[in-house]
Amino acid sequence: MPKVLFLPHKIILPQGAEFQAEEGETILTVALRNHIKLEHACEQSCACSTCHCIVRKGFFSLSGWSEKEDDILDKAWGLESESRLSCQAIIGKVDIEVEIPLYSLNYITDH
């Protein structure tokens, strides 16, 4: 079983945490199952960028990304080359390290 290490986030996960994942589930599913309050305003439909994360290790072991995800990611705050929408990034067999950006565009409260 692959592991997902969530790096420390000063507001929602100050100590960081590591969890077991099932191959084929998304990063967001792992986060929510383990009570990490990762925003996901569009309820995992790939329509917003609030679940944006940066995969610091294991990026290429994740599922590929679609053109739709790529378009939505363009709206994310702090976009990097290893950025993914956690609702779309499907975990493979390799352990990964995930950073949750300090800020996100929250379409519920910002608009």
Residue pairs with C-beta under 8 A, 6 or more apart in sequence:
1 20
1 21
1 22
1 23
2 20
2 21
2 23
2 58
2 61
2 91
2 92
2 93
2 94
2 95
2 96
3 18
3 19
3 20
3 21
3 95
3 96
4 18
4 19
4 20
4 21
4 27
4 30
4 91
4 95
4 96
4 97
4 98
5 16
5 17
5 18
5 57
5 95
5 96
5 97
5 98
6 13
6 16
6 17
6 18
6 19
6 31
6 36
6 98
6 99
6 100
7 16
7 56
7 97
7 98
7 99
7 100
8 14
8 15
8 16
9 16
9 99
9 100
9 102
10 102
11 102
12 36
12 37
12 38
12 100
13 36
13 100
17 34
17 36
19 30
19 33
19 34
21 30
21 91
22 91
23 91
23 92
23 93
24 90
24 91
25 90
25 91
26 44
26 86
26 87
26 88
26 89
26 90
26 91
27 53
27 55
27 62
27 84
27 86
27 87
27 89
27 91
27 96
27 98
28 38
28 40
28 44
28 51
28 86
28 87
30 91
31 38
31 86
32 38
32 40
36 100
38 51
38 53
38 86
38 100
39 50
39 51
39 104
39 106
40 48
40 50
40 51
40 86
40 87
41 48
41 50
41 106
41 107
41 108
42 48
42 50
42 87
42 107
44 51
44 87
45 87
46 66
46 68
46 69
46 72
46 85
46 87
46 88
47 72
48 72
48 75
48 105
48 107
49 72
49 73
49 75
49 76
49 77
49 85
49 104
49 105
50 104
50 105
50 106
50 107
51 85
51 86
51 87
51 104
52 73
52 76
52 77
52 78
52 79
52 83
52 84
52 85
52 86
52 101
52 104
53 83
53 84
53 85
53 86
53 89
53 98
53 99
53 100
53 101
54 78
54 80
54 82
54 83
54 84
54 98
54 99
54 101
55 62
55 82
55 83
55 84
55 89
55 96
55 97
55 98
55 99
56 82
56 97
56 98
56 99
57 95
57 96
57 97
58 92
58 94
58 95
58 96
58 97
59 82
59 84
59 96
61 91
61 92
61 93
61 94
61 96
62 84
62 89
62 90
62 91
62 92
62 96
63 88
63 89
63 90
63 92
65 73
65 84
65 85
65 88
65 89
66 88
69 84
69 85
69 88
72 85
73 79
73 83
73 84
73 85
75 105
76 83
76 101
76 104
76 105
77 101
77 103
77 104
77 105
78 101
78 102
78 103
86 98
